[in-house]
Amino acid sequence: MSICPVCTCEFKPKRKGQAFCSLSCRQKNNGKGRRGQRTGLQSKPYKQRLTRDGHLRMYAAKHPYADGRKEMHVHDMVMELHLGRRLLPTECVHHINGVKTDNRLENLEVMSHAEHSRRHAMEANRARNSRGRYA
């Protein structure tokens, strides 16, 4: 026998892990007392996530460039706030010092995709040894 935490009546559970005597009691509880529930500044709109490729992403549900998880890169958000407009589809943001988590405004630069690829190709060419291989 178990005791319902909402109405405090005693009931016999029909399955393993059943905590409430009825559907109405379960609905009255409505998620109160969930483990791991976060509120305030730790909630989703303010939380940053580090991706596998090393960039920081943040929740931006209504942004047109947000992905399926309703997130976008933090460096794009910082640059858009500085410019006062949305980035064009032909523009991207480059980290000058190469540290992908350093999203300070003085470390960010707007450029075209072609120029961005050229810049990274030049950086890669400097790191090759005499046989043409990366060091």
C-alpha positions, -999 to +999 in steps of 0.1 A: +000+000+000+011+035-008+000+070+003-009+096-023+012+128-017-017+151-029-048+138-012-031+116+014-054+087+007-041+051+008-041+031-025-026+000-040-003+008-069-012-009-102+024-006-116+059-001-103+067+035-095+031+047-094+031+077-070-004+090-072-038+074-066-055+089-097-049+109-128-065+140-112-040+139-083-011+135-107-024+166-127-028+186-095+008+179-086+018+193-120+055+187-118+060+202-084+091+187-067+109+175-098+145+167-093+169+188-113+144+215-122+162+249-127+147+283-124+159+319-125+193+327-141+201+290-146+169+285-167+172+279-205+171+315-219+202+325-200+222+293-202+251+289-226+261+255-240+296+245-253+293+225-286+316+198-298+335+222-322+342+246-293+317+274-299+292+287-273+255+286-282+226+303-265+188+300-265+172+323-291+139+309-300+125+337-322+157+344-341+154+335-378+189+319-378+182+297-348+186+260-354+163+231-345+172+234-308+162+271-310+198+281-304+224+302-322+261+311-317+269+337-290+295+354-312+268+361-338+245+375-312+272+398-298+281+411-333+244+417-342+239+437-310+270+458-318+260+464-354+223+471-346+211+448-374+210+411-383+239+395-400+234+390-438+234+354-451+267+362-469+284+374-437+301+354-409+319+363-377+357+355-373+375+351-339+407+371-344+428+353-318+414+319-327+399+311-293+363+301-301+349+308-266+364+344-265+334+364-276+346+399-266+338+425-292+374+434-298+381+398-307+353+395-333+353+406-369+326+405-396+337+392-430+323+373-460+325+335-461+350+336-489+373+360-470+369+339-439+380+307-457+410+325-472+420+338-438+420+302-423+438+288-453+466+314-449+469+305-412+471+268-421+498+274-447+520+290-420+519+259-399+534+236-425+569+222-423+595+219-452+579+188-466+545+206-469+529+187-440+513+203-410+536+205-380 
